[in-house]
Amino acid sequence: MLLRILLLVLLTACAKERPPAPDDFDGLSHFIFTHWEDSEQIAEAMSSMGQWLETEGREEAATEFGFLLTDLVEEELAETPHPDHPLEEMIGVAVSGVSDFPITMHGPLLARTDQRWRSESTYIQYDRELTEGTAEGFVPPDGLIRTHNLIDKSGPFGIHIPYELHKDFRWVETKEGKQAIVAQSWVENEGCNGEDGDGKNCVTLSFSIDVWYGASDQETIRVTATWNYLKTSIDDIITEEFLVKTMVNGLREIFENTDKELNEG
């Protein structure tokens, strides 16, 4: 009991109030997730998203601290199979990052079958299968791939969770002539650890959009907006702010590791 109390104090002592996402970004994130299948609407939305990325998306508040997102609702997920669980229990966060590599270098990484390079410290497994499209055909202006991913991800306190993720990617071009890659991902079935997946640690709900925006010939601005509900064996001792911070730091690590992979490649 004393250990739990000390841990709880540790997790809450440095908690700060994290700001909500700006209305324009929050709304665009919801819109892109909901309308991802319509390439014309996504290209139009990316013109507005690009303006945000070129301004607020470059600022420290977005790249270092991140934002909280408003909840997804059932109407927005009508076409997305997902576990039956209250959506309001999800945590939504968004983080952006600026990469000194052109968007055309980012594209090929997304079609790799082994994605563990994204975070070798946390991904025990990240195997990607292309279910539609090819790596060779995933090029601008309108390349598309759909993928099925087998993931086993470790987290704080020795927790790890295996799950299956659907993640699809498309190239679009904005009316300003900028290239972008926009991804949509979701978990269709709850994934849990333990024998036969009956453990106490589960990915119950997960929805995300990822954006790569070609700001210039030598620079890509990235952003991920993600909504998740994870059930863990230590839910009674961890705070929401701790979970948010873990999500934000995990996304920032992926951005950093992506640039490292591109630099070494």
KOLROTI-790504 format. One record per atom (N, C-alpha, C): residue in three letters; x, y, z. Coordinates in steps of 0.2 Angstrom, whole numbers, plus 5000, padded with zeros to 4 digits. Layout:
alaXYZ...
***
This chain:
met500449945000met500050005000met500450065000leu500950065004leu501450125004leu501750134998leu501950084994leu502250094988leu501750124983arg501150104983arg500650134978arg500550204980ile500550224986ile500450294988ile501050334985leu501650314986leu502250344984leu502250354976leu502050304973leu502050304966leu501550354963leu500950354967leu500450404965leu500650474966val501050484971val501250554972val501750574967leu502250524965leu502750534960leu502350554953leu501850514951leu501550524945leu501150594945thr500950614950thr500550674950thr500850744952ala501450734955ala501850794958ala501950844952cys502150824946cys502350864941cys501850874936ala501250854937ala500750864932ala500550934931lys500450954924lys500251024922lys499651014918glu499251064918glu498651064914glu498851074907arg498651024903arg498851024896arg498251064892pro498451104887pro497951144884pro497551104879pro496951124878pro496551094872pro496851114865ala496751074860ala496951084854ala496551144851pro496851194847pro496551244844pro495951224840asp495351254840asp494751234837asp494851214830asp495251254826asp495351234819asp495751174818phe496251154822phe496551094821phe496151034824asp495851044829asp495350994832asp494850974827gly494551024824gly494051014819gly494250974813leu494850994811leu495150964805leu495350894806ser495650874812ser495750814814ser495150764814his494650784816his494050744816his493750744809phe493850794805phe493550794798phe493950744794ile494650744795ile495050704791ile494950624793phe494850614799phe494750544801phe494050524798thr493550564798thr492950544796thr492850534788his493250574785his493150584777his493750554774trp494150514777trp494750494774trp494750454767glu494150424766glu494050384760glu493950424754asp493750494755asp493650544750asp494250584749ser494650564744ser495250594742ser495250664741glu494650684737glu494550754736glu494450804742gln494050774746gln493950814753gln494550814757ile494950764757ile495550764761ile496050814758ala496150814752ala496550864748ala496350934750glu495750944750glu495451014752glu495651024759ala495550974764ala495650984771ala496350994772met496850964768met497550974769met497751044767ser497451084763ser497551154762ser497551184768ser496951174772ser496951214779ser497351184784met497451114784met497951084789met498651114787gly498851124781gly499451144779gly499651214782gln499151254782gln499151324784gln499351324792trp498951274795trp499051274802trp499751244804leu499951194800leu500651164801leu501151214800glu501151254795glu501651304793glu501651364799thr501151374803thr501151424808thr501151394815glu500551374818glu500551354825glu500851284825gly500851244820gly501151174820gly501951174821arg502251234820arg502951234821arg503151264828glu502651284832glu502851314838glu502951264843glu503251284849glu503451234854glu502851204857ala502351244858ala501751214861ala501451154858ala501551144851ala501351094847ala501851034847thr502451054846thr503051004845thr503250974851glu503251014857glu503550984863glu503050964868phe502451004869phe501950994874phe501350954871gly501150964865gly500550934863gly499950964865phe499350934862phe498750964864phe498250904866leu497750924869leu497150874870leu496650884865leu496350824863leu495850834858leu495150814861thr494650844857thr493950824859thr493750754857asp493250724861asp493150654859asp492850644852leu493050584850leu492650564844leu491950534846val491450544842val490850514843val490650464838glu490050424840glu489850364836glu489750384829glu489450444828glu489250464821glu489950474817glu490450494820glu491050494816glu491450424815leu491150374818leu491450314817leu491050264814ala490450284811ala489950244808ala490250194803glu490750214800glu491050174794glu491750134797thr491850144803thr492450114806thr492350054811pro492449994810pro492249944815pro492749954821his492449944827his492849954833his492449914839pro492849904844pro492549874850pro491949914853asp491449884856asp490949914859asp491149934866his491350004867his491550024873his491450104873pro491250134879pro491150204879pro491750244876leu491550284871leu492050324867leu492350384872glu491950404877glu492150454881glu492650434886glu492850374886glu493350354890glu494050354887met494050374880met494750384877met495050444879ile495750444878ile496150504879ile496350524872gly496250584870gly496450614863gly497050664864val497550654860val498150694860val498350704853ala498750764852ala499050774846ala499750804847val500250794843val500850814843val501150824836ser501450884834ser501750894828ser502550894828gly502850894823gly503550894822gly503850914816val504450944815val504750964809val505350924807ser505250894801ser505850854799ser506250884793asp506850884794asp507350914789asp507450864783phe506950824781phe506950774776phe506350784771pro506450784765pro505850794760pro505350734761ile504750754759ile504150704760ile504250644756thr504650644750thr504750594746thr505250544749met505550554754met505950514758met505550474763his505050504766his504650474771his504250424768gly503950434762gly503550384759gly503750314759pro504350294757pro504550224756pro504550194763leu504750234769leu504750204775leu504050174777leu503550194775leu502850174777leu502650114774ala502950094769ala502850024766ala503249964768arg503749984772arg504149924775arg503749874779thr503949814778thr503549764782thr503749754789asp504349784791asp504649784798asp504649854800gln504149874805gln504149944807gln504449954814arg504849904816arg505149914823arg505549974824trp505849994818trp506350054818trp505950114821arg505350114821arg504950174824arg505150184831ser505250134835ser505350134842ser505650074844glu506250054843glu506549994845glu506449974852ser506450034856ser506450024864ser505750004866thr505250014862thr504549994864thr504149944860tyr504349934854tyr504049884849tyr504349824849ile504049774853ile504349704853ile504249674846gln503649694843gln503449664836gln503049724833tyr503249734826tyr502849784822tyr502849754815asp502449704813asp502549674806asp501949704802arg502149734796arg501649764792arg501549724786glu500849714784glu500749674778glu500349724774leu500549734767leu500149774763leu499549734760thr498949754761thr498349714759thr498049744753glu498249804751glu498049844745glu498649884743gly498749884736gly499349934734gly500049904735thr500549934732thr501249904732thr501649964734ala502249944737ala502749994739ala502950034733glu503049994727glu503250034721glu502750084719gly502150064720gly501550114717gly501350164722phe501650164728phe501550214733phe501950274732val501750314727val502050374725val501550434724pro501750494724pro501350554723pro501150554715pro500550574713pro500150624718pro499550584721asp499450524719asp498850484722asp498950414724gly499550394726gly499750324728gly499350314734leu499150244735leu498750224741leu498950154743ile499050144749ile499150074752ile498750064758arg498450004759arg498149984765arg498549934768thr498549934775thr498949884778thr498649854784his498849794786his498649764792his499349744796asn499249764802asn499849764806asn499849724813leu500349684814leu500349644820leu500849674825ile500649704831ile501049744835ile501049714842asp501649714845asp501649694852asp502149754855lys501749794859lys502049854862lys502149854869ser502749874871ser502949874879ser502749944881gly502649954888gly502550014890gly502850024897pro502650074901pro502850084908pro502750024913phe503150014917phe503049954923phe503049884920gly503349874914gly503449804912gly502849784908ile502349824907ile501749804903ile501849804896his501549754893his501649744885his500949724883ile500749744877ile500049724874ile500149714867pro499949644865pro499949634858pro499249654855tyr499249674849tyr498649694846tyr498649704838glu498149704835glu498149714827glu497849784825leu498249814821leu498049884819leu497949884811his497349914809his497249934802his497550004801lys497950014796lys498250074795lys498250084787asp497950134784asp497950154777asp498250224776phe498650224770phe498950284768phe498750314761arg498750374760arg498650404754arg499050464753trp499250474746trp499550534744trp499050584742val499050644743val498650694740val499050754739glu498750794734glu499050864733glu498550914734thr498750964738thr498351024740thr498251074734lys497751114734lys497651164729lys498251214728glu498751214733glu499351254732glu499851214729gly499751154727gly500251114724gly500751074729lys500551074736lys500951044741lys500750974741gln501250924742gln501150854742gln501050834750ala500650794751ala500550764758ala500350694758ile500550664763ile500350594765ile499850594771val499250564770val498750564776val498650494777ala498650474784ala498550404786ala497950404791gln497550344791gln497050334795gln497150264798ser497050264805ser497150194808ser496650184813trp496550114815trp496050094820trp496150024822val495950014828val495949944830val495249914830glu495149864826glu494449834825glu494249784831asn494749754834asn494549704840asn495049724846glu494849714852glu495249724858glu495849684858gly496449704859gly497049664860gly497249664867cys497349604870cys497549594877cys498149544877asn498549554882asn499149514884asn498849454888gly499349404889gly499149344893gly498949284888glu498849234891glu498749174887glu498049184884asp498049164877asp497449174873asp497149244873gly497549294875gly497349364875gly496849384880asp496949344886asp496449354892asp496749394897gly497249434896gly497649464901gly497249534904lys497549564908lys497249624911lys497549684908asn497949684903asn498249744899asn497949734892cys497549784890cys497249784883cys497249854880val497349844873val497149904869val496449894867thr495949934870thr495249924869thr495049964863leu495150034863leu495050074857leu495650114855ser495750124849ser496250164846ser496050184839phe496150254838phe495950284832phe496450344831ser496750344825ser497250394823ser497250424816ile497450484816ile497650514809ile498450534810asp498750524804asp499450544804asp499550584797val499850644797val499950684792val500750694791trp500950694784trp501650714782trp501450764777tyr501750824778tyr501550884774tyr502250914771gly502250914764gly502850934761gly502951014761ala503151044767ala503251114767ala503651144762ser504251104760ser504651134755ser505051064752asp505451084747asp505851024744asp506250984749gln506451024755gln506850994760gln506550984767glu505950994768glu505650994774glu504950964774thr504850924779thr504150894780thr503950914787ile503350934788ile503050944794ile502550884796arg502650854801arg502250794803arg501750814809val501150784809val500750784815val500350714816thr500250694822thr499850634823thr499350664828ala498750644827ala498150654832ala497850584833thr497850564839thr497650494841thr497250494847trp496750454847trp496250444852trp496350364855asn496450354861asn496550284864asn496250274870tyr496050214871tyr495850184878tyr496150124879leu496650124884leu497050064886leu496850044893lys496649984894lys496549954900lys497149914903thr497349934909thr497949904912thr497849884919ser498349844921ser498349814928ser498449864933ile498749924931ile498949974936ile498450034935asp497850024932asp497450084931asp497250124937asp497250084943asp497050114949asp497650164952ile498250164949ile498750204952ile499050254947ile498850254941ile499150294936ile498650354935thr498850414933thr498450464932thr498350474925glu497850514923glu497750534916glu498250574913glu498550624917glu499050664915glu499750614913phe499850564917phe500350524916phe500250484909leu499650464908leu499550424902leu499650474896val499350534896val499450584891val500150604890lys500550614895lys501250624894lys501650564891thr501450504893thr501750444889thr501550444882met500950464880met500750464873met501150514869val501150574872val501550624869val502250614868asn502650584873asn503350564873asn503450514868gly502950464867gly503050414862gly502950434855leu502550484854leu502450514847leu503050554845arg503350584850arg503950624849arg504550584847glu504550524851glu505150474850glu505050444843ile504450434840ile504350404834ile504650454828phe504450524829phe504650574825phe505450574825glu505750574831glu506450574831glu506850514828asn506550454829asn506750394826asn506750394819thr506150424816thr506050424809thr506650464806asp506750524808asp507350564805asp508050524806lys508050494812lys508750454813lys508750394807glu508250364806glu508250314801glu508350344794leu508050394792leu508150434786leu508950454785asn509150474791asn509850504791asn510350444790glu510250394793glu510650334792glu510550294786gly509950304783gly509850264777gly510150294771
***
